[in-house]
Amino acid sequence: MYSEGIRDESIAKAFEFIYKGTVELRVEQVANVINLADMWQMDGLKKYCYSYLETECRQNRLVSHKNEEINDYFLVNFPKITKHERFLDMSADNVKRLLSSDHLQVSSEEQVFEGLSQWVKHDFTNRKNDLCSLLQCIRFPHCSIPFLLEEVTSLCCESVEGCQLLLDAIKWHAIPQKRCNLPLMNPKSRINNKQVLIIGGQRFAGSITIEAFNLKEKSWTHYHAMDMKYSEFSTAMFENNIFVFGGWNHKYGSLDKVYSFDLLTGELKHLSPMKVKRSWSTAAVVNGRIFIMGGYNYENKLETVEEYDYVKKSWKNVASMKIKRFGHASVVYKEQIYVFGGYDSRNYMNSVEVFNTKENQWKILSPMKWKRKSLAAVVVDDYIYCIGGFSDSSLNNVERYDPKSDTWTEVSDLPVKDFGRSAICHNRKIICFGGYYNRSIQEYDPAKDQWRIISEMSNIPYHYSAHVVDLNL
């Protein structure tokens, strides 16, 4: 397949087509030849391959256990193939195999439903009896309520079973406590469809936007815009919700406001405010408990920590940090919260402390070598990496912390100096996004101790957050 590189036999087939205008093919070769034709922009060869596939499809041999390579091609290129006869002529059993796969690569679960809808409507009279079993392949928890009501209703209501499936899907979204009673709802996301949500505003406009970065395709999608002119807030992901805590507004200064944004329904809720107004704080989730640490309220730097009760929708104070700080970084490792660096209005900091959430106690750890604020921190395997930041100037150095031995090791520098970054772990690698001055997206491979630039941000935001999500956005 394409991910494995272009095979020599595919190149040979391409040259054979150039010289003869025809080529002998086997089913297991076609996916690679099509990928090569895409790369070399050989439209004639692509059409020839598609014609071959259509012939194979009519014989009901396209997506079979004997032809796993073609099956992989369909999984990878599902949004494209649903528009062609080779998909529309599939048998119901093969369509079910395709739609049931965890490896179906789509940008949203709604694309899967749209593909099914096209297949059914292509020969509705003969296919309506298969509709109910095929609808059960759709992972409706990853479809929004507006989509369910506007797009899914007409097809589901063709049968009593379909109506019940639609009703269960709406219940899943509207009544979370009843989800255990909805056995046909599959909440599992498709594999390899993870995206990174970048939550933050333009550096100067300050409005909160959400952009989605597709990790596989290295592409950007505008996901949502919140009509709030805030910056310097902290965020957390919990129960398919993005929580936004505090921040700063040019009119009101530091804020105690709290919002949640439901990624499944698109609903924005105003929650109970924090006890203290905070900007430049950090947030962390440990076993369903949400903590907000430190920050600045443009009157005082803060060491206080608050915990949000998601069920009671209320706040309480927990043990304060040992050191007042803002512009720091925090991560969760083995049910403990680690806090790194920051600023105290006069000094950049290299201090580190850890919060034992069970014992409600903070402990000072070995300091970083470099003092830094506006840094990024991320956990990879059993290490914590502290990346870049600012200390009189932008930094590109990176340090690795070993929680087991409480020791630090310097690793390879970033390609670009900057601060205000955010970083995530994906496939045991670090992906670091942008910063105050640059748009580059950089990937670090701990096994090779190497950084490389892999893409660019869609804009240059400032003070944003990055979260990996399993939802099909």
N, C-alpha and C positions, 0 to 999 in steps of 0.2 A: 504494500500500500504506500501511499504518498508519504506517510509518516516514517516509513522505513527507507525512503529514498527511491530514486528512479532506478529500476532494474535494467540490466543490459538488454534483456529480451524485449522490453518495452521500446527501447531506443531502436533496436533492430526492426521491430514492427513499424515504427514511424518511418524509417527510411524505406522499408518495403512499400509502404503506402505512397510515399513521395514518387518512387520510380514506377510503380505498377498501377496506382490509383485504386488498388484493392489490397486486401491483406487477409491471411488466414488467421482466425482467432479461436481461442478456447475460452470457456467461461471464466476460468480462474485468472486469465490474463487481462480481462477487459478493464477492471478498476484501475490498474496501473497504466494502461494505455490511455485511458480517458484523462487521468491526472497529468500525464506527460503532454497530451494534446492541449490541456488547459494551460500548462506552463509555456508551451511553444506557440500557443495561439493558432493551432491547426484546426480550424473549424470543420474542415472537410473530414478529417479523421474522427473528430468527435461525432459528427452526424453518422458516419459509417458505424462507429461503435454503438451508438444509440439504436440504430436500425437493427443491428445484431441482437442487442438486448431485448428489443421489442419482440423479435422472433422467438427468442428464448422464453420471454415472459408468457407468450400465448401458449407455450407448451408447459407452462406452470413449473418451470425448473429454476426460476431466478433466485428466489430466497429460500433455499433448501439447505438441509444439513450437509449436503455434498458440496455446496458452494459457499462456504463461510466467508470467502474473500469478497464476493459480491454482496453478501449480507453486510459486511463491514462498510462497503461503499455506500449502501443505502443508509446505514446508521449515521455515517459522517455527513452525508449530503441530503438528509431528509427534506429540508425546506425546498431544495431545488427539484428533487425527483417527483414530488407530489404534483407537479404541474405537467408531467409527461405521461404518455400512454403506458410506459413500462410499469408505472405504479398503479395507474387506474385499472389495468387489466389483471392485477394480482388476485389470487384467490383469497377468500376470507381468512383461511388459516394462516397464510403468509403475512397478511396485514396484521393479524393479531400477534404473531410472533414479533413483528417489527415494532408495533406500538407498545408491547409489553416490556421491551428491553430497557434495562437501566442505562444502557450505553447509547441510547438515542440522543444525538447531539443537536439540540435546538436552542434558540435564544429564549424561548418561553414555552410553557406547557400549552399555552393557547395555540401555538403553531401546530402542536400535535393534533388538537381537536380540529383545526382547520383542514389538516391533511385528511383526517378521517371523514370529515364532512364532504370533501371533494370526491373521495372514493365512493361513498354511499350514494351521493347524488348522480354519479356517473351512470349507475344502473339501479335506480332506487327500487323498482318493482322486484327485482331478483335479490336485492341485498338488504331489504328492510328487516328480514328475519334474523340477520346477523348483527343488527345494529346494537341491541342491548348488550350482548357479550363484548362487543368491541368498545362500547362506551365505558365499560368497566376497566379498560386499559388506560383511560385518561386519568391523570392524577389531578383531580379537581381541586384539592387543597391548594394547588399552585396556580389556580385561575382566580381572577378577581370576581367579586360579586357582580359588578357592572357587566363583565364579559359573560358570566353565567346567565344573567337576565336578558341581555341583548342578543347574544350570539348562540348560546347553547339551547335556549328554551325551545325553539321551533323543532330542532332535531330530536331532543329528548322526549318531547310531548307526543311523538308518534306512537308511543306505547305506554302502558301503565307502568312497566318496569323502568322505562326511561324517565317518566315523571318522578318516580320515587328516588331514582338516582340523583336527579336534579335537586329535589327537595333535601336529600341528605347532604349534598354539596353545599347548599345554602346554610343548612344547620351547622355544618362544620365551621363555617366562618362566623356565624352569628351566635352560636351557643357552644363555646369551647368546652364546657364541662360535660357536654353530651357526646364528645368525640369517641369515647370508648364504645358507644352503642352504634357506631356507624362502620361496620366491618368492610364495606365495599369502598370506602374512601382510603386511597393509598397516599399517605403523606410523604413517602420517600421521594427525594429529588433524583433526577437523572444524573448519572455519574459524568464527570468531566464537563459539567455546565456551570461550575462555580464562577461567580463574578465578584469583583471588588466594588463596593459602593464607596465613592468619595463624597463625603458630606462636608460641605463648607461653601463659603461664598467667594466671590471675586475679592481680590485684595482690598479694593477701595469701595466697592458697592456695598459689601457686607451682607447681602441677602443670602439665605441658606438655600443652596442648590444640591441636588443629589445626581451625580453622574455615575454610570455603571461602566466598568472596564471588564471586557470579556478576556479572561486569562488565556483562552485558547487562541482566539482570533486576534488578540492585541488591538481591539477596536473599542470605541467609545459610543455610549448611547446616553442621551439626556433622559433621566428617569423621572425626576420630579423637581419642582421648585416650591419652596415654602415661603409664603409671603411674610417673612420676618427679617428685619434688617438687623441681624445680630452677627457678631463675630466673637472669637476667643471663647467659645463655649466648649464643653466636653460632651462626649457621646458614649453610649453603650448599646450593645445589641442583646436583646433578651426576648424570648417568646415571639419571634418574627416581628419584633418592634425595634425601631431606632428611637432611643431616648436622647433628648437634647437637654442639657443641664446648664442653666445660667448663661453667662456670656456678657458681652458688653454692647451697649447701644449709645450712639453719640448724644441722644436726647436724655436717656435715663441713667447712663453710667453702667455700673455693674448690676447684674440682674439675678433675681432668685427664681425666675420662671423655669418651668419644666414642661416639656412636651413629649408626646410619644407619637410616632408615625408608623402605622400598620402597613407592612410591606405587601400583605395579601389583599387588603381592602382599600388601601390608599387613604384611610381615615386619619386625620390629625386631631389629637386630643390635648387639651390643656389640663395638666395634672396639678396636684398640690405643690405649692412652691417650697423650695428649700428653706431651712431655718436661717441661712445666711446667704447674702448676695455674693456671688463668686464669678470671676472670670479667670482664665488661665489655670483652671483646676484640671484634674483628671478623674476618670470614672473607671470602675472595674466591677465585674460580675463574678461572684464566687458562689457556686451552688444555689443559684437563684436569688442571691442577696446582692443588691446594687449599692456600691460605695462611691462617694464623692470625696476627693481628698485635696486639701489645701486650696490654693488660689489666691486671688487678690480682689479686693473690693474698692480699690482706688481710695481707700482710707487706711486699710491695714493689710499686710500680708498675713496669710492664714496658715495655721497648722491643724485646724479642726477638721474632723471627718464626720460625715453624715451617712446614715444607711436608710435606703428607701425600701419600704415594705410594699411589694407589688400587689399583694392581696388587699391590705388595708388602705392602700394609697396614702400612706403617711410617712413622716420622717422622724428619725431619732438620732441623737448624738451617740457616737461610739468613741473609743479611745483616740485621742489626738496624736498626730505624728510628733516625733521628737523635735523636729526642726520646721520652722515656718518656711514655706517655699511656694513659688508659682512658676509656671513655665517649665515644669518638670515632666518626666515621663513615668508611666507605670505599666506593669504587666502582671498577669496572674500565672503563677507556677505552683503546681501541687497544692492548690487551695490556699495559697498565701499570696499577698499583694506586695510586690517589690516596687519601690519608688526611687528614681534616679535623678540627681542633679537639680537644676532649677535656678532661681534667682531670688534674692531677698531684698531687693530695692537698692542694694549697695554692692553686693558681691555675687559673682557667678559661683555655682556650687558644684562640688564633685561628691558630695555626701550621698550615701545610700542607706535606706532602711527598709525593713520588712514588717508586714502586719500579719500576725497570726489571727485569722478571723474567728477561730474557735475559742481562743483564750482571750481575745480582745486586747492584745498587747503588741506594741511596736518595739523593734530592736534595731540598733545601729549595726551596719555591716561595713566591710572594708570599702574604702572610697574608690571611685574611678581615678585613673591617672589624670584625666583631663577634666577641668571644670567646664560645664556646659549647660545652657538652657535651650529650650525649643529643640530638643533632640528627639530622635525616634528610638523606641525600644521594642524588641520582639523576641519571642521564645522560639528556638529551633531545637528540637530534640531535648536535651537536658542542659542547654546553655541559653543565656540571655545576652543579646547583642544590643549595645548602645551605639547609636549611629549619628554622626554629624552634630549639628547644633551651633550655638553661638557663644563666644567668649572673647569679647573685644573685636572679633572678626568671625567670619563664617568658617566652619570646620568641615574637614572631610575624613577625619580619623574615626576608627571603629574599634571598640573594645568588646571583648567577650568575657562574660562573667560565668563562673562555675558555682552554682549554689551549694553543691556538695562540699566543696573545699573553701568557699568564700574567697576565691582568688580571681584575679583579672589577667587577661592576655590580650595584647594588641594583635589585630589581624589586618588584612590588606585595607588600604584607604579607599574611600569612594572615588569614582572618576571625577566628581564635581563637588566643590565646596558649596555648602548651603545650610540653611536651618529652616525650621518650620515644616519638616518632612513628616510623612507618616509611612509606616512599614507594616507588611503582613508576611506571614509564612505560608508558602504554597509549595507542595511537593518537596518539602524539606529544604527549600531555598527561600531566601529573603527577597522580597520585591519592595523596593523603596520608591516612593512617589514624590516627584517634584520638589518644591520648596519655595522660598520667598522670591528667588531670582530666576530659577530655571524650570523647564518643563520636562526634563528627561525622567524616564522611568528606568531604574537600575536594578539588576538582579545579581544576587550574591550566591555563589555555590560554596557552602562551607567545606565540602569534600576537597575542592580544588583551591580554596582560599582565593577566589577570583571574582571580580565584579565585571559586569558588562552592561551597556546601555541597550535596552530591548524595545523601547517605544518612547512616546511622548505623551504628556498630559494634554487634555483638550483645551485647557487654559492654565493660567497661573493663579491658583487660589492661595489664600493665606490662612493659616490656622484652621486646618481641616482635619478630618478623621478618615481612616480607611478601615473597612470591615469586609471580610470575606463572607459571602452568603451562599447558601446551597439552593436558594430559591431559583426557579426558572423565571427570570424577570421579564 
